[in-house]
Amino acid sequence: MNALSDGSSSTCGARAPAPHALRAGQAAGSWRSSARAETGTSVTFKADREIFPDVQLRFDALAARLRELAYLNDGVRIRILDERRGAGGVLLHGRLREFVRHLNEAGALHRNVICFHAVDEQQRLVCDVGMQYNSGYSETVLAFANNIHNIDGGAHLSGFRAPDAAMNYYARKEGS
């Protein structure tokens, strides 16, 4: 729930407790349990104009971020609706493979996406890597950790590139 909203409400499925509604960050109703069989959460909010005097939500930016989340979380279905314009839709993607295809729609050299998936149960770590050749002259690299886009790549990207750098160094050294 957003405590910075003028009003918000949520509905949770599968017998999860959910606040009925919030007004200015305070509960406007009692907590209740849903007896619905469906799973998922529905959230509606309206920004508080006392805190944010100029509220202009950029639907395209919000939809792009939610699309990323739908791709990065297998089996997630996100529905977004801009009631101001009647625009919206269901973002049901899942799978890194489809995300890479989406990023390369215009310039993919082939349909195949190379994917790696590794899980370390003991340390509770999951790593997914997807790549695809395209017709561009520059690379597009997106690094995410816990669904957060790291624009600088960070240690995750450095660790991924380390074997490549070591092989290039060896090839240059031995090739001369």
C-alpha positions as a Markdown table, in Angstrom:
| # | Residue | x | y | z |
|---|---|---|---|---|
| 1 | Met | 0.0 | 0.0 | 0.0 |
| 2 | Asn | 1.1 | 3.5 | -0.7 |
| 3 | Ala | 1.1 | 5.8 | 2.4 |
| 4 | Leu | 1.6 | 8.8 | 0.0 |
| 5 | Ser | -1.8 | 8.2 | -1.7 |
| 6 | Asp | -5.0 | 10.1 | -1.3 |
| 7 | Gly | -6.8 | 6.8 | -1.4 |
| 8 | Ser | -5.9 | 3.2 | -2.2 |
| 9 | Ser | -7.4 | -0.2 | -1.9 |
| 10 | Ser | -6.3 | -3.8 | -2.4 |
| 11 | Thr | -7.8 | -7.2 | -2.8 |
| 12 | Cys | -5.9 | -10.3 | -2.1 |
| 13 | Gly | -6.9 | -13.8 | -3.1 |
| 14 | Ala | -6.3 | -17.2 | -1.5 |
| 15 | Arg | -7.5 | -16.2 | 2.0 |
| 16 | Ala | -4.8 | -13.6 | 2.5 |
| 17 | Pro | -5.6 | -10.7 | 4.8 |
| 18 | Ala | -5.9 | -7.4 | 3.1 |
| 19 | Pro | -6.7 | -3.9 | 4.2 |
| 20 | His | -10.0 | -2.8 | 2.9 |
| 21 | Ala | -8.8 | 0.7 | 2.0 |
| 22 | Leu | -6.4 | 3.4 | 3.0 |
| 23 | Arg | -7.1 | 7.2 | 3.1 |
| 24 | Ala | -4.0 | 9.4 | 3.5 |
| 25 | Gly | -2.0 | 6.5 | 4.7 |
| 26 | Gln | -4.5 | 5.4 | 7.5 |
| 27 | Ala | -6.7 | 2.3 | 7.3 |
| 28 | Ala | -10.2 | 3.3 | 6.3 |
| 29 | Gly | -11.6 | -0.1 | 7.0 |
| 30 | Ser | -11.0 | -3.2 | 9.0 |
| 31 | Trp | -8.6 | -6.0 | 7.9 |
| 32 | Arg | -10.5 | -8.8 | 6.3 |
| 33 | Ser | -9.8 | -12.2 | 4.9 |
| 34 | Ser | -10.8 | -13.1 | 1.4 |
| 35 | Ala | -12.5 | -16.5 | 0.9 |
| 36 | Arg | -11.8 | -16.4 | -2.9 |
| 37 | Ala | -10.0 | -19.3 | -4.5 |
| 38 | Glu | -8.1 | -17.1 | -6.8 |
| 39 | Thr | -4.5 | -16.0 | -6.1 |
| 40 | Gly | -3.0 | -12.6 | -6.7 |
| 41 | Thr | -3.3 | -9.0 | -5.5 |
| 42 | Ser | -5.2 | -6.1 | -7.0 |
| 43 | Val | -4.0 | -2.6 | -6.0 |
| 44 | Thr | -5.7 | 0.7 | -6.9 |
| 45 | Phe | -4.3 | 4.1 | -5.8 |
| 46 | Lys | -4.7 | 7.8 | -6.3 |
| 47 | Ala | -1.7 | 10.1 | -5.5 |
| 48 | Asp | -2.2 | 12.6 | -2.6 |
| 49 | Arg | -2.2 | 16.1 | -4.2 |
| 50 | Glu | -1.1 | 17.7 | -0.9 |
| 51 | Ile | 2.2 | 15.8 | -1.2 |
| 52 | Phe | 2.4 | 15.7 | -5.0 |
| 53 | Pro | 0.8 | 18.9 | -6.4 |
| 54 | Asp | 1.6 | 18.0 | -10.0 |
| 55 | Val | 0.7 | 14.4 | -10.6 |
| 56 | Gln | 1.3 | 13.3 | -14.1 |
| 57 | Leu | 1.8 | 9.6 | -14.3 |
| 58 | Arg | 3.7 | 8.5 | -17.4 |
| 59 | Phe | 1.7 | 5.4 | -18.4 |
| 60 | Asp | 4.3 | 4.3 | -21.0 |
| 61 | Ala | 7.1 | 4.4 | -18.4 |
| 62 | Leu | 5.0 | 2.5 | -15.8 |
| 63 | Ala | 3.9 | -0.1 | -18.4 |
| 64 | Ala | 7.5 | -0.6 | -19.5 |
| 65 | Arg | 8.6 | -1.3 | -15.9 |
| 66 | Leu | 5.7 | -3.6 | -15.3 |
| 67 | Arg | 6.5 | -5.4 | -18.6 |
| 68 | Glu | 10.0 | -6.0 | -17.3 |
| 69 | Leu | 8.6 | -7.5 | -14.1 |
| 70 | Ala | 6.3 | -9.7 | -16.1 |
| 71 | Tyr | 9.2 | -11.0 | -18.2 |
| 72 | Leu | 11.5 | -11.5 | -15.2 |
| 73 | Asn | 9.0 | -13.4 | -13.0 |
| 74 | Asp | 7.8 | -16.6 | -14.7 |
| 75 | Gly | 4.1 | -17.1 | -14.5 |
| 76 | Val | 3.2 | -13.5 | -13.4 |
| 77 | Arg | 0.3 | -11.8 | -15.0 |
| 78 | Ile | 0.1 | -8.1 | -14.6 |
| 79 | Arg | -2.9 | -6.0 | -15.8 |
| 80 | Ile | -2.5 | -2.3 | -16.1 |
| 81 | Leu | -5.2 | 0.2 | -16.9 |
| 82 | Asp | -4.9 | 4.0 | -17.4 |
| 83 | Glu | -8.5 | 5.1 | -16.6 |
| 84 | Arg | -7.7 | 8.6 | -18.0 |
| 85 | Arg | -7.3 | 7.3 | -21.5 |
| 86 | Gly | -8.9 | 3.9 | -21.4 |
| 87 | Ala | -5.5 | 2.5 | -22.3 |
| 88 | Gly | -4.0 | -0.7 | -20.9 |
| 89 | Gly | -3.7 | -4.4 | -21.2 |
| 90 | Val | -2.5 | -7.6 | -19.7 |
| 91 | Leu | 1.2 | -8.1 | -19.5 |
| 92 | Leu | 1.6 | -11.9 | -19.4 |
| 93 | His | 5.0 | -12.8 | -20.5 |
| 94 | Gly | 7.3 | -14.7 | -18.2 |
| 95 | Arg | 10.5 | -16.2 | -19.1 |
| 96 | Leu | 13.8 | -14.5 | -19.9 |
| 97 | Arg | 13.8 | -16.0 | -23.4 |
| 98 | Glu | 10.7 | -13.9 | -24.4 |
| 99 | Phe | 12.2 | -10.8 | -22.9 |
| 100 | Val | 15.4 | -11.1 | -25.0 |
| 101 | Arg | 13.2 | -11.7 | -28.1 |
| 102 | His | 11.2 | -8.6 | -27.2 |
| 103 | Leu | 14.4 | -6.5 | -26.9 |
| 104 | Asn | 15.7 | -7.7 | -30.3 |
| 105 | Glu | 12.4 | -7.6 | -32.2 |
| 106 | Ala | 13.7 | -5.4 | -35.0 |
| 107 | Gly | 17.2 | -6.7 | -35.4 |
| 108 | Ala | 17.5 | -10.4 | -34.4 |
| 109 | Leu | 19.6 | -12.4 | -36.8 |
| 110 | His | 17.7 | -15.6 | -35.8 |
| 111 | Arg | 14.9 | -16.6 | -33.5 |
| 112 | Asn | 17.1 | -18.7 | -31.2 |
| 113 | Val | 17.9 | -17.2 | -27.8 |
| 114 | Ile | 20.8 | -18.8 | -25.8 |
| 115 | Cys | 19.7 | -19.2 | -22.1 |
| 116 | Phe | 21.4 | -20.5 | -19.0 |
| 117 | His | 19.6 | -21.2 | -15.7 |
| 118 | Ala | 21.4 | -22.1 | -12.5 |
| 119 | Val | 20.1 | -22.6 | -8.9 |
| 120 | Asp | 22.1 | -23.0 | -5.7 |
| 121 | Glu | 19.6 | -24.3 | -3.2 |
| 122 | Gln | 22.0 | -24.1 | -0.3 |
| 123 | Gln | 22.6 | -20.4 | -0.7 |
| 124 | Arg | 19.2 | -19.7 | -2.1 |
| 125 | Leu | 20.5 | -18.2 | -5.3 |
| 126 | Val | 19.1 | -18.3 | -8.9 |
| 127 | Cys | 20.9 | -17.0 | -12.0 |
| 128 | Asp | 19.4 | -16.6 | -15.4 |
| 129 | Val | 21.3 | -15.4 | -18.5 |
| 130 | Gly | 19.8 | -14.9 | -21.9 |
| 131 | Met | 21.5 | -13.7 | -25.1 |
| 132 | Gln | 20.8 | -13.4 | -28.8 |
| 133 | Tyr | 22.8 | -12.2 | -31.7 |
| 134 | Asn | 21.4 | -9.2 | -33.6 |
| 135 | Ser | 22.3 | -7.0 | -36.5 |
| 136 | Gly | 23.5 | -4.1 | -34.4 |
| 137 | Tyr | 27.1 | -2.9 | -34.0 |
| 138 | Ser | 26.8 | -2.3 | -30.3 |
| 139 | Glu | 25.6 | -4.5 | -27.5 |
| 140 | Thr | 22.6 | -4.1 | -25.3 |
| 141 | Val | 23.3 | -5.5 | -21.8 |
| 142 | Leu | 20.7 | -5.3 | -19.0 |
| 143 | Ala | 21.7 | -6.6 | -15.6 |
| 144 | Phe | 19.0 | -7.2 | -12.9 |
| 145 | Ala | 19.4 | -8.2 | -9.3 |
| 146 | Asn | 16.2 | -9.0 | -7.3 |
| 147 | Asn | 14.1 | -7.5 | -10.2 |
| 148 | Ile | 16.0 | -4.2 | -9.9 |
| 149 | His | 17.7 | -3.0 | -13.1 |
| 150 | Asn | 21.3 | -2.1 | -12.4 |
| 151 | Ile | 22.2 | 0.4 | -15.1 |
| 152 | Asp | 25.9 | 0.1 | -14.4 |
| 153 | Gly | 25.9 | -3.7 | -14.5 |
| 154 | Gly | 27.6 | -4.1 | -11.1 |
| 155 | Ala | 29.4 | -7.2 | -9.8 |
| 156 | His | 26.8 | -9.5 | -11.5 |
| 157 | Leu | 27.9 | -8.3 | -14.9 |
| 158 | Ser | 31.6 | -8.2 | -14.0 |
| 159 | Gly | 31.4 | -11.8 | -12.9 |
| 160 | Phe | 29.7 | -12.8 | -16.1 |
| 161 | Arg | 32.3 | -11.1 | -18.3 |
| 162 | Ala | 35.4 | -12.3 | -16.4 |
| 163 | Pro | 35.8 | -15.6 | -18.3 |
| 164 | Asp | 35.4 | -13.8 | -21.6 |
| 165 | Ala | 38.1 | -11.3 | -20.6 |
| 166 | Ala | 40.4 | -14.1 | -19.5 |
| 167 | Met | 40.0 | -16.0 | -22.8 |
| 168 | Asn | 40.6 | -12.8 | -24.8 |
| 169 | Tyr | 43.8 | -12.0 | -22.9 |
| 170 | Tyr | 45.1 | -15.6 | -23.3 |
| 171 | Ala | 44.3 | -15.6 | -27.1 |
| 172 | Arg | 46.1 | -12.3 | -27.6 |
| 173 | Lys | 49.1 | -13.4 | -25.6 |
| 174 | Glu | 49.4 | -16.7 | -27.3 |
| 175 | Gly | 48.5 | -15.5 | -30.8 |
| 176 | Ser | 51.4 | -13.0 | -31.0 |
